[in-house]
Amino acid sequence: LYNVTTPLRSVTPNQPQIKNESVNSLVKIYPNPTGDQISIQSSQDILEATIFSISGYKLKNFIVPGSKNYKLDIMDLPDGIYILELYSKENNYRHKLIKITK
């Protein structure tokens, strides 16, 4: 079983710490499960979003223009379970993302 609290990349002392979805109420991602697009609402400006495979491979990277509300197009990803990491100046957030095409 995959542990979503395991870092997907090394964290140096200057990088913000990753907040796991179980302790994070500052970011909302919906709909989840989704088909082709996800919406992100955050109390902090999101600067970057990265989607990883469940085995930790980086699949997509989005540079977000410092927005609290943003939509990501994931239409080109096959159905499956992914890890979405969001990066802001203050924190990094990690969420499990499920894609199902209806």
MDAnalysis code that builds the backbone (N, CA, C; Angstrom):
import MDAnalysis as mda
import numpy as np

u = mda.Universe.empty(306, n_residues=102, atom_resindex=np.repeat(np.arange(102), 3), trajectory=True)
u.add_TopologyAttr("name", ["N", "CA", "C"] * 102)
u.add_TopologyAttr("resid", np.arange(1, 103))
u.add_TopologyAttr("resname", ["LEU", "TYR", "ASN", "VAL", "THR", "THR", "PRO", "LEU", "ARG", "SER", "VAL", "THR", "PRO", "ASN", "GLN", "PRO", "GLN", "ILE", "LYS", "ASN", "GLU", "SER", "VAL", "ASN", "SER", "LEU", "VAL", "LYS", "ILE", "TYR", "PRO", "ASN", "PRO", "THR", "GLY", "ASP", "GLN", "ILE", "SER", "ILE", "GLN", "SER", "SER", "GLN", "ASP", "ILE", "LEU", "GLU", "ALA", "THR", "ILE", "PHE", "SER", "ILE", "SER", "GLY", "TYR", "LYS", "LEU", "LYS", "ASN", "PHE", "ILE", "VAL", "PRO", "GLY", "SER", "LYS", "ASN", "TYR", "LYS", "LEU", "ASP", "ILE", "MET", "ASP", "LEU", "PRO", "ASP", "GLY", "ILE", "TYR", "ILE", "LEU", "GLU", "LEU", "TYR", "SER", "LYS", "GLU", "ASN", "ASN", "TYR", "ARG", "HIS", "LYS", "LEU", "ILE", "LYS", "ILE", "THR", "LYS"])
u.atoms.positions = np.array([
    [0.846, -1.187, 0.000],
    [0.000, 0.000, 0.000],
    [0.881, 1.237, 0.000],
    [0.534, 2.234, -0.757],
    [1.310, 3.459, -0.888],
    [1.035, 4.396, 0.269],
    [2.076, 4.938, 0.840],
    [1.952, 5.865, 1.955],
    [2.101, 7.287, 1.414],
    [1.011, 8.089, 1.410],
    [1.065, 9.424, 0.821],
    [1.871, 10.407, 1.657],
    [2.307, 10.025, 2.832],
    [3.130, 10.937, 3.620],
    [4.618, 10.781, 3.286],
    [4.976, 9.785, 2.465],
    [6.364, 9.607, 2.064],
    [6.746, 10.698, 1.072],
    [7.837, 11.440, 1.322],
    [8.222, 12.502, 0.390],
    [8.547, 11.949, -0.989],
    [8.073, 12.622, -2.032],
    [8.366, 12.238, -3.392],
    [9.652, 12.887, -3.882],
    [10.117, 13.884, -3.161],
    [11.379, 14.527, -3.482],
    [12.009, 14.960, -2.167],
    [13.305, 15.151, -2.164],
    [13.980, 15.535, -0.925],
    [13.598, 16.961, -0.535],
    [13.550, 17.201, 0.744],
    [13.190, 18.515, 1.262],
    [14.424, 19.108, 1.929],
    [14.815, 20.275, 1.474],
    [15.941, 20.960, 2.096],
    [15.404, 21.911, 3.155],
    [16.240, 22.397, 4.066],
    [15.762, 23.282, 5.128],
    [15.086, 24.553, 4.619],
    [15.392, 25.020, 3.414],
    [14.789, 26.242, 2.892],
    [13.443, 26.025, 2.220],
    [13.061, 24.770, 1.972],
    [11.790, 24.487, 1.331],
    [10.680, 24.389, 2.377],
    [9.470, 24.832, 2.028],
    [8.347, 24.647, 2.944],
    [8.057, 23.159, 3.144],
    [7.569, 22.799, 4.290],
    [7.219, 21.413, 4.560],
    [5.917, 21.049, 3.869],
    [5.771, 19.761, 3.551],
    [4.570, 19.270, 2.881],
    [3.512, 18.960, 3.926],
    [2.309, 19.461, 3.683],
    [1.182, 19.155, 4.554],
    [0.341, 18.094, 3.857],
    [0.101, 16.988, 4.534],
    [-0.672, 15.897, 3.981],
    [-2.154, 16.253, 4.014],
    [-2.946, 15.644, 3.122],
    [-4.360, 15.970, 3.032],
    [-5.111, 15.728, 4.341],
    [-4.651, 14.778, 5.177],
    [-5.370, 14.488, 6.414],
    [-5.261, 15.620, 7.433],
    [-4.225, 16.450, 7.336],
    [-4.080, 17.559, 8.272],
    [-4.328, 18.901, 7.592],
    [-4.750, 18.863, 6.334],
    [-4.873, 20.084, 5.559],
    [-6.341, 20.421, 5.314],
    [-6.776, 21.570, 5.809],
    [-8.130, 22.047, 5.510],
    [-8.071, 23.375, 4.767],
    [-6.878, 23.813, 4.365],
    [-6.712, 25.094, 3.687],
    [-6.864, 24.991, 2.176],
    [-6.849, 23.778, 1.636],
    [-6.947, 23.573, 0.198],
    [-8.091, 22.611, -0.095],
    [-8.929, 22.978, -1.073],
    [-10.011, 22.102, -1.513],
    [-9.773, 21.741, -2.965],
    [-9.876, 20.447, -3.267],
    [-9.717, 19.945, -4.617],
    [-10.983, 19.169, -4.961],
    [-11.618, 19.541, -6.058],
    [-12.871, 18.899, -6.434],
    [-13.064, 18.961, -7.938],
    [-13.858, 18.129, -8.536],
    [-14.390, 16.899, -7.931],
    [-13.280, 15.855, -7.825],
    [-13.402, 14.995, -6.877],
    [-12.435, 13.914, -6.698],
    [-13.188, 12.699, -6.183],
    [-13.410, 11.691, -7.014],
    [-12.829, 11.413, -8.313],
    [-13.314, 12.393, -9.391],
    [-12.504, 12.467, -10.450],
    [-12.788, 13.392, -11.540],
    [-12.620, 12.684, -12.878],
    [-13.063, 13.367, -13.935],
    [-12.925, 12.822, -15.278],
    [-11.837, 13.511, -16.067],
    [-11.942, 14.830, -16.220],
    [-10.985, 15.506, -17.090],
    [-10.427, 16.810, -16.533],
    [-10.994, 17.325, -15.453],
    [-10.538, 18.604, -14.916],
    [-10.762, 18.639, -13.409],
    [-9.818, 19.267, -12.695],
    [-10.002, 19.463, -11.257],
    [-9.916, 20.950, -10.945],
    [-10.677, 21.347, -9.953],
    [-10.651, 22.724, -9.469],
    [-9.933, 22.750, -8.135],
    [-9.145, 23.806, -7.933],
    [-8.391, 23.968, -6.695],
    [-8.783, 25.302, -6.080],
    [-9.151, 25.283, -4.797],
    [-9.396, 26.497, -4.023],
    [-8.471, 26.460, -2.820],
    [-7.757, 27.563, -2.599],
    [-6.779, 27.603, -1.527],
    [-6.850, 28.945, -0.811],
    [-6.467, 28.936, 0.454],
    [-6.384, 30.190, 1.196],
    [-5.065, 30.900, 0.911],
    [-4.132, 30.207, 0.250],
    [-2.840, 30.781, -0.131],
    [-2.695, 30.722, -1.648],
    [-1.900, 31.631, -2.209],
    [-1.651, 31.603, -3.646],
    [-0.843, 30.366, -4.008],
    [-1.373, 29.559, -4.925],
    [-0.671, 28.392, -5.424],
    [0.221, 28.835, -6.577],
    [1.488, 28.438, -6.529],
    [2.457, 28.831, -7.554],
    [2.731, 27.727, -8.562],
    [2.601, 26.486, -8.103],
    [2.934, 25.359, -8.961],
    [2.145, 24.139, -8.510],
    [1.799, 23.283, -9.464],
    [1.113, 22.021, -9.171],
    [1.809, 20.922, -9.964],
    [2.030, 19.782, -9.328],
    [2.674, 18.652, -9.985],
    [1.866, 17.397, -9.719],
    [1.695, 16.590, -10.767],
    [0.997, 15.316, -10.637],
    [2.020, 14.201, -10.781],
    [2.004, 13.286, -9.788],
    [2.895, 12.130, -9.769],
    [2.071, 10.857, -9.926],
    [2.677, 9.844, -10.516],
    [2.052, 8.523, -10.527],
    [2.087, 7.979, -9.110],
    [1.335, 6.940, -8.867],
    [1.298, 6.342, -7.541],
    [2.664, 5.768, -7.159],
    [3.503, 5.467, -8.167],
    [4.848, 4.955, -7.883],
    [5.892, 6.065, -7.772],
    [5.454, 7.347, -7.867],
    [6.348, 8.462, -7.602],
    [6.946, 9.139, -8.811],
    [6.545, 8.742, -10.026],
    [7.081, 9.384, -11.230],
    [6.335, 10.678, -11.532],
    [7.082, 11.716, -11.849],
    [6.483, 13.011, -12.199],
    [5.860, 12.898, -13.592],
    [4.553, 13.188, -13.692],
    [3.835, 13.052, -14.956],
    [3.505, 14.391, -15.599],
    [3.065, 15.356, -14.792],
    [2.675, 16.666, -15.316],
    [3.079, 17.744, -14.328],
    [3.425, 18.886, -14.869],
    [3.755, 20.026, -14.028],
    [3.021, 21.254, -14.567],
    [2.393, 22.004, -13.688],
    [1.653, 23.207, -14.060],
    [2.256, 24.386, -13.301],
    [2.611, 25.438, -14.011],
    [3.015, 26.683, -13.370],
    [1.750, 27.521, -13.254],
    [1.371, 27.790, -12.029],
    [0.113, 28.490, -11.743],
    [0.434, 29.956, -11.462],
    [-0.302, 30.884, -12.041],
    [0.029, 32.312, -11.885],
    [-0.351, 32.898, -10.529],
    [0.087, 32.284, -9.433],
    [-0.169, 32.819, -8.100],
    [-1.640, 33.045, -7.825],
    [-2.422, 31.994, -7.966],
    [-3.874, 32.107, -7.859],
    [-4.400, 31.264, -6.703],
    [-5.474, 31.721, -6.079],
    [-6.148, 30.957, -5.026],
    [-7.208, 30.023, -5.603],
    [-7.626, 30.276, -6.836],
    [-8.603, 29.437, -7.531],
    [-8.026, 29.091, -8.900],
    [-7.970, 27.803, -9.195],
    [-7.343, 27.387, -10.442],
    [-7.943, 26.068, -10.899],
    [-7.949, 25.835, -12.211],
    [-8.418, 24.576, -12.787],
    [-7.274, 23.917, -13.536],
    [-7.130, 22.601, -13.341],
    [-6.103, 21.827, -14.026],
    [-6.755, 20.842, -14.982],
    [-6.260, 20.795, -16.208],
    [-6.754, 19.858, -17.216],
    [-5.942, 18.570, -17.120],
    [-6.623, 17.460, -16.810],
    [-5.938, 16.167, -16.714],
    [-6.545, 15.167, -17.695],
    [-7.166, 15.676, -18.743],
    [-7.838, 14.843, -19.728],
    [-6.886, 13.802, -20.341],
    [-5.620, 14.165, -20.530],
    [-4.673, 13.275, -21.193],
    [-4.129, 12.165, -20.294],
    [-4.426, 12.188, -19.009],
    [-3.970, 11.122, -18.101],
    [-4.926, 9.932, -18.171],
    [-4.393, 8.709, -18.130],
    [-5.283, 7.542, -18.081],
    [-5.964, 7.429, -16.718],
    [-7.046, 6.675, -16.663],
    [-7.720, 6.445, -15.386],
    [-6.735, 5.849, -14.388],
    [-6.842, 6.295, -13.135],
    [-5.961, 5.763, -12.110],
    [-5.911, 6.641, -10.887],
    [-5.003, 6.315, -9.984],
    [-4.800, 7.059, -8.748],
    [-3.483, 7.807, -8.870],
    [-3.502, 9.084, -8.509],
    [-2.343, 9.957, -8.642],
    [-2.129, 10.728, -7.345],
    [-0.959, 11.323, -7.231],
    [-0.659, 12.221, -6.125],
    [-0.492, 13.618, -6.717],
    [-1.230, 14.569, -6.171],
    [-1.155, 15.959, -6.603],
    [-0.437, 16.746, -5.520],
    [0.655, 17.395, -5.888],
    [1.356, 18.275, -4.956],
    [1.156, 19.712, -5.406],
    [0.808, 20.573, -4.453],
    [0.615, 21.998, -4.703],
    [1.663, 22.761, -3.908],
    [2.242, 23.770, -4.534],
    [3.316, 24.526, -3.902],
    [2.921, 25.995, -3.790],
    [3.030, 26.537, -2.595],
    [2.824, 27.965, -2.365],
    [4.100, 28.500, -1.716],
    [4.155, 29.791, -1.464],
    [5.329, 30.351, -0.789],
    [5.448, 29.834, 0.636],
    [4.312, 29.619, 1.292],
    [4.314, 29.242, 2.702],
    [4.355, 27.746, 2.936],
    [3.648, 26.963, 2.118],
    [3.495, 25.531, 2.358],
    [3.428, 24.767, 1.052],
    [3.613, 23.458, 1.163],
    [3.352, 22.529, 0.081],
    [2.254, 21.594, 0.569],
    [1.374, 21.187, -0.347],
    [0.256, 20.331, 0.008],
    [0.262, 19.110, -0.888],
    [-0.132, 17.973, -0.336],
    [-0.204, 16.724, -1.093],
    [-1.605, 16.135, -0.944],
    [-2.185, 15.750, -2.090],
    [-3.525, 15.156, -2.107],
    [-3.538, 13.941, -3.018],
    [-4.326, 12.946, -2.632],
    [-4.569, 11.806, -3.510],
    [-5.642, 12.230, -4.508],
    [-5.443, 11.906, -5.763],
    [-6.356, 12.279, -6.843],
    [-6.748, 11.013, -7.595],
    [-8.047, 10.844, -7.830],
    [-8.545, 9.680, -8.557],
    [-9.164, 10.159, -9.865],
    [-8.705, 9.567, -10.979],
    [-9.268, 9.916, -12.281],
    [-10.030, 8.722, -12.829],
    [-11.297, 8.952, -13.151],
    [-12.160, 7.921, -13.715],
    [-12.915, 8.525, -14.875],
    [-12.774, 7.956, -16.052],
    [-13.532, 8.412, -17.210],
    [-14.852, 7.658, -17.225],
    [-15.943, 8.392, -17.341],
    [-17.265, 7.764, -17.291],
    [-17.702, 7.252, -18.639],
])
